């Protein structure tokens, strides 16, 4: 199959100047369906000690973030042994992954390893070094990246 990669020129041409009214619009959340909210909340909040405990403060904090993961749980699913959610990385492919920016990929991966998190790719493996992929309890892939390293990885 022939590669259909866009050139830099084609990307620039495809990206249009937005309507000024949309200047403060932001992509705020991605929704993931979860089987067991206790496991998922533990996974996604374990290292985030600054989350407010007061319901009103936590709600305001949550919806003020530039990138939020909304964990949606269908009550009763945690006890359904046959239930699993498609993570988009097997056929039919669709949703791919979310990403977490960290200052040091190797230090972050050490924390994830100590916590027993499942790795899809460790930072020293594969063609693209210095980034990793882990899985959450529902099998969704999470890219672990350092913004400062991405320029050398991609360019």
N, C-alpha and C positions, 0 to 999 in steps of 0.2 A: 504494500500500500504506500503510495506516495505521500510524503510529509506535506502537510498544509499549514505549516507554521507561518504566523504573520511576521512580516518584516517590521522593523521599527517604524518605517514610514507608514505602513498600513495601520499599525496601532495608533500612531498620531492622528491619522486621517479619521479613524473610527471613533476616537474620543472627542466628543464635542464639548464646547463651552456650555456650562449649565445655565439655566434660567437663574438670574440673580436671587429670586425668591427662595431658591433651594440651597443657597450658600450655607445655611446652618443646619441643613438636613444631614442626618448621619445614619448609617446602617447600625442599628442598635442591638439586635439580637438574632440568634439562631436557635431554633427549637429542636431539641433532641427528645425522642420518646425514650423513657427509661422503664425498666421492668421493676426494679426495687429502689424506691426513693431513698431509703436509709443508706444503702451501699453507694448510690450515686452522689448524694449530698456529702457523705464522708469523703469520697474521692475528690470531688470538685472544691471542697472547702477546707480540707485538712491543713493546707499550707497557707491559708488566707486568714490570718488572725485579726485583721482590721475590719471584718464584716460586723456591722452594728448588730446588737442583740435586740434592741427595741424594734417592734414590728414596723412602726411608722418610719423610724430612721432607716431601717434596713430596706424598706420599700423605696424610699426616696434615693438611697444610695444605689440600689440595684438599677433603677431606671435612669440614673445619671451617668452610668458607665458607657464608654464608647463601644464596647463589644461585650455583650452579655450572652451567656448560654442559658436558655430557658429550659429547665428540665420538666418535661410533661409526663405525668404518671397516670395511667388508667387504673383506678383502684381495683385491687384484687389480682393484678397481674404478677405481683411478687410471689404468689403461691402457685402460679401456673407453670409447671415444669416444662411444658411444651412451647411456651412463648419465648420468642427471641425477635429482636428487631434487626432488619437488614441494615448493615452499616454502609452500604454503597460501594464497597471495595471488592465485592465478588459479583458474578453475573446475576442479574443485569446490573451493570455499573451505573452509578448515579452520583449521589452525594459522596464526596471524597474524604475530607477531614476538616477539623478546626485547627487552629494554631495558637500556641502560647509563646510569647516573646519573653526570653529570660536573659539576664546579663551574661551568664556562663552556661553553655549547653552541657558541658561535662559535669559541672557541679550540680546542675539540676537533675541530670540523669543519675548521678550518685544518690540523690535524695529519692528519686522514683524507684531506683533499684532497692534501696534500703526499705522502702515501703512495700516491696513485692509487686510492683506494677509490671504488667506484661509489656514487653518491648516488641515492636514490629521491626524496628531498625535502630541499632545503637549508633552513636555519632561516628565511630571509627569504621563502620561497615559500609559497604556499597560504594557507588561512584561518587556520590555527594557526601563528602566528609563534613563533620562539624554540625550536623543536624540529626535529629532523631525522631522516631515515631513510637508512641506508646498507645495502649488501648485503655479505654475506660471500662467499667464493669459490664456495659452493654455491648462492647466490641467496637465502639466508635474509635476511629484513629485520631490521634492528636499529634500534630507536628510540634516539636520542641526546637525553637530557633533563637538565635541571637541576631537582632536587627543589624548589628555592626558587622557580622560575618556574612550576611546575605549578599552584599555587593561582590565579595570575592567568590562566593559560590555560584552566582548567576551570571555575572558580567565577565 
